[in-house]
Amino acid sequence: MDDRVLVGRVARTHGNRGEVIVNLDTDFPETRFRQGARLLATLPGGKEEILEITSVRFHAGRPILGLSGVNSIGEAERFAGTELWVPMSQQEELPTGTYYHHQLLGCEVVTSDGAVVGRVTAVEGELGTSRLVVVGGRGEVLIPLASEMCNVNVAAHRIVVTPPEGLLELNGDWR
């Protein structure tokens, strides 16, 4: 899975013409979900196939997709729960100081004085308000992903944090 990026999951069918609604796992939905785009689909059960998007429209922030060869609700039902992927080579270039979630997952987190906080297990929130979920020997800690307190080194898979006084004590067993 290191050679691809998850961009969405099929939530359910939509209407009776074989369309599906997708829950997003990307900050670039207009790029990922456009007419003619091809996605690698991992269906429930593990089978993989390539899907071509024949139509797309957005409703409530989620894409509603028409897929090549899928023309009825019955044909679309088999895609419920399907993960949609693109090759890693199709990643969008990000602005300096922003990261893909997969780049942060598993990173070791230490304080500026060398205390081990733990490893990043999840990234929550939207761009600009993201927080790291870090699990370590003292429990789970939520740390805002702010450049003022986080020095991210993707290549070293390490994040050095300089948290404000009391932040770590608010959560986990840092008391």
Kinemage of the C-alpha trace (Angstrom):
@kinemage 1
@onewidth
@group {chain A} dominant
@subgroup {mainchain}
@vectorlist {calphas} color= white
{ca met a 1} P 0.000 0.000 0.000
{ca asp a 2} L 3.046 2.306 0.176
{ca asp a 3} L 2.756 3.024 -3.545
{ca arg a 4} L -0.757 4.526 -3.392
{ca val a 5} L -2.839 7.068 -1.529
{ca leu a 6} L -6.368 6.572 -0.214
{ca val a 7} L -8.668 9.314 -1.592
{ca gly a 8} L -12.119 8.083 -0.545
{ca arg a 9} L -14.519 5.316 0.385
{ca val a 10} L -17.810 4.518 -1.288
{ca ala a 11} L -20.500 5.156 1.312
{ca arg a 12} L -23.541 3.868 -0.563
{ca thr a 13} L -25.489 3.945 -3.798
{ca his a 14} L -27.348 7.043 -4.915
{ca gly a 15} L -30.504 6.998 -6.995
{ca asn a 16} L -31.381 4.228 -9.410
{ca arg a 17} L -28.904 4.919 -12.242
{ca gly a 18} L -25.893 3.219 -10.647
{ca glu a 19} L -24.277 6.226 -8.990
{ca val a 20} L -22.369 6.071 -5.691
{ca ile a 21} L -21.666 8.619 -2.953
{ca val a 22} L -18.075 8.867 -1.725
{ca asn a 23} L -16.792 9.864 1.727
{ca leu a 24} L -13.627 11.857 1.114
{ca asp a 25} L -10.120 11.093 2.323
{ca thr a 26} L -8.498 13.848 0.262
{ca asp a 27} L -8.124 17.603 0.363
{ca phe a 28} L -8.281 17.670 -3.453
{ca pro a 29} L -11.718 16.287 -4.357
{ca glu a 30} L -12.062 18.222 -7.633
{ca thr a 31} L -8.738 16.822 -8.842
{ca arg a 32} L -9.302 13.258 -7.676
{ca phe a 33} L -12.933 12.939 -8.715
{ca arg a 34} L -13.404 14.249 -12.244
{ca gln a 35} L -14.887 12.791 -15.386
{ca gly a 36} L -12.406 10.412 -17.031
{ca ala a 37} L -10.339 9.849 -13.878
{ca arg a 38} L -9.368 6.281 -13.130
{ca leu a 39} L -9.191 5.003 -9.560
{ca leu a 40} L -7.899 1.760 -8.096
{ca ala a 41} L -10.765 0.240 -6.114
{ca thr a 42} L -10.291 -2.225 -3.274
{ca leu a 43} L -13.657 -3.871 -2.802
{ca pro a 44} L -14.789 -5.415 0.477
{ca gly a 45} L -13.181 -8.837 0.502
{ca gly a 46} L -9.953 -7.546 -1.048
{ca lys a 47} L -10.661 -7.830 -4.783
{ca glu a 48} L -9.168 -4.923 -6.755
{ca glu a 49} L -10.254 -3.344 -10.015
{ca ile a 50} L -9.869 -0.099 -11.918
{ca leu a 51} L -12.910 2.191 -11.992
{ca glu a 52} L -13.386 4.985 -14.520
{ca ile a 53} L -15.503 7.971 -13.538
{ca thr a 54} L -18.090 8.812 -16.218
{ca ser a 55} L -19.873 11.601 -14.338
{ca val a 56} L -19.408 13.572 -11.143
{ca arg a 57} L -21.315 16.163 -9.187
{ca phe a 58} L -20.921 17.297 -5.615
{ca his a 59} L -23.655 17.382 -2.987
{ca ala a 60} L -23.045 18.471 0.615
{ca gly a 61} L -19.290 18.366 -0.067
{ca arg a 62} L -19.267 14.739 -1.222
{ca pro a 63} L -18.893 13.524 -4.807
{ca ile a 64} L -21.650 11.519 -6.436
{ca leu a 65} L -19.986 9.387 -9.098
{ca gly a 66} L -21.184 7.607 -12.202
{ca leu a 67} L -18.898 4.687 -13.062
{ca ser a 68} L -18.184 3.067 -16.403
{ca gly a 69} L -20.274 -0.080 -16.863
{ca val a 70} L -22.399 0.576 -13.770
{ca asn a 71} L -25.925 1.497 -14.836
{ca ser a 72} L -28.260 0.359 -12.071
{ca ile a 73} L -28.594 0.443 -8.321
{ca gly a 74} L -28.070 -3.330 -8.269
{ca glu a 75} L -24.745 -3.027 -10.092
{ca ala a 76} L -23.640 -0.163 -7.810
{ca glu a 77} L -24.477 -1.936 -4.537
{ca arg a 78} L -21.389 -4.149 -4.740
{ca phe a 79} L -19.179 -1.059 -4.370
{ca ala a 80} L -20.494 -0.039 -0.906
{ca gly a 81} L -17.465 0.081 1.409
{ca thr a 82} L -14.973 0.114 -1.457
{ca glu a 83} L -11.734 2.040 -0.857
{ca leu a 84} L -10.627 4.321 -3.707
{ca trp a 85} L -6.917 4.886 -4.323
{ca val a 86} L -4.586 6.790 -6.659
{ca pro a 87} L -0.896 6.084 -7.307
{ca met a 88} L 1.526 7.881 -4.982
{ca ser a 89} L 2.978 9.557 -8.083
{ca gln a 90} L -0.309 11.483 -8.453
{ca gln a 91} L 0.009 13.252 -5.085
{ca glu a 92} L -0.570 16.979 -5.253
{ca glu a 93} L 2.344 19.208 -4.288
{ca leu a 94} L 1.646 20.638 -0.837
{ca pro a 95} L 2.637 24.057 0.467
{ca thr a 96} L 5.645 24.173 2.785
{ca gly a 97} L 4.713 23.195 6.319
{ca thr a 98} L 1.753 21.011 5.336
{ca tyr a 99} L 1.789 17.237 5.178
{ca tyr a 100} L -0.229 14.290 4.006
{ca his a 101} L -1.628 12.310 6.925
{ca his a 102} L 0.199 9.179 5.780
{ca gln a 103} L 3.499 11.079 6.114
{ca leu a 104} L 2.803 11.758 9.808
{ca leu a 105} L 1.378 8.400 10.850
{ca gly a 106} L 3.938 6.386 12.795
{ca cys a 107} L 6.265 9.341 13.377
{ca glu a 108} L 8.048 9.315 16.731
{ca val a 109} L 7.157 12.366 18.811
{ca val a 110} L 9.631 13.746 21.345
{ca thr a 111} L 9.779 16.974 23.309
{ca ser a 112} L 12.535 19.494 22.632
{ca asp a 113} L 14.288 18.291 25.786
{ca gly a 114} L 14.270 14.673 24.540
{ca ala a 115} L 11.333 13.137 26.453
{ca val a 116} L 9.546 10.535 24.346
{ca val a 117} L 5.843 11.341 23.969
{ca gly a 118} L 4.968 8.416 21.682
{ca arg a 119} L 3.999 7.738 18.067
{ca val a 120} L 1.422 9.429 15.861
{ca thr a 121} L -1.537 7.064 15.434
{ca ala a 122} L -3.954 9.500 13.749
{ca val a 123} L -4.327 13.036 12.483
{ca glu a 124} L -7.623 14.760 13.255
{ca gly a 125} L -9.174 17.973 11.974
{ca glu a 126} L -8.928 20.005 8.813
{ca leu a 127} L -5.997 21.804 7.237
{ca gly a 128} L -4.954 24.606 9.582
{ca thr a 129} L -6.623 23.061 12.639
{ca ser a 130} L -5.095 19.589 12.594
{ca arg a 131} L -4.013 17.787 15.734
{ca leu a 132} L -1.787 14.805 16.192
{ca val a 133} L -3.090 11.846 18.163
{ca val a 134} L 0.016 10.506 19.887
{ca val a 135} L 0.025 7.266 21.860
{ca gly a 136} L 2.869 6.407 24.179
{ca gly a 137} L 3.717 5.011 27.587
{ca arg a 138} L 1.744 7.745 29.329
{ca gly a 139} L -1.425 7.313 27.280
{ca glu a 140} L -2.969 9.274 24.433
{ca val a 141} L -2.007 12.909 23.926
{ca leu a 142} L -3.525 15.402 21.478
{ca ile a 143} L -1.030 17.927 20.112
{ca pro a 144} L -1.965 20.753 17.749
{ca leu a 145} L -0.021 20.494 14.489
{ca ala a 146} L 1.197 24.070 14.648
{ca ser a 147} L 4.513 25.203 13.213
{ca glu a 148} L 5.145 27.190 16.414
{ca met a 149} L 5.336 23.984 18.425
{ca cys a 150} L 5.995 21.131 15.966
{ca asn a 151} L 9.182 20.602 13.987
{ca val a 152} L 8.352 17.852 11.486
{ca asn a 153} L 11.087 15.837 9.795
{ca val a 154} L 9.264 13.513 7.385
{ca ala a 155} L 12.483 11.867 6.179
{ca ala a 156} L 13.524 10.937 9.734
{ca his a 157} L 9.918 10.037 10.653
{ca arg a 158} L 10.284 12.260 13.741
{ca ile a 159} L 8.439 15.242 15.191
{ca val a 160} L 10.030 17.397 17.874
{ca val a 161} L 7.448 19.318 19.887
{ca thr a 162} L 7.852 22.351 22.095
{ca pro a 163} L 4.459 22.382 23.782
{ca pro a 164} L 3.270 25.337 25.831
{ca glu a 165} L 3.348 24.780 29.569
{ca gly a 166} L 0.563 22.473 30.693
{ca leu a 167} L -0.436 21.084 27.264
{ca leu a 168} L 0.848 17.564 27.835
{ca glu a 169} L -0.597 17.537 31.359
{ca leu a 170} L -4.088 18.210 29.963
{ca asn a 171} L -4.285 14.721 28.495
{ca gly a 172} L -2.586 11.413 28.981
{ca asp a 173} L -0.828 10.512 32.220
{ca trp a 174} L 1.667 13.413 32.226
{ca arg a 175} L 0.678 14.706 35.668
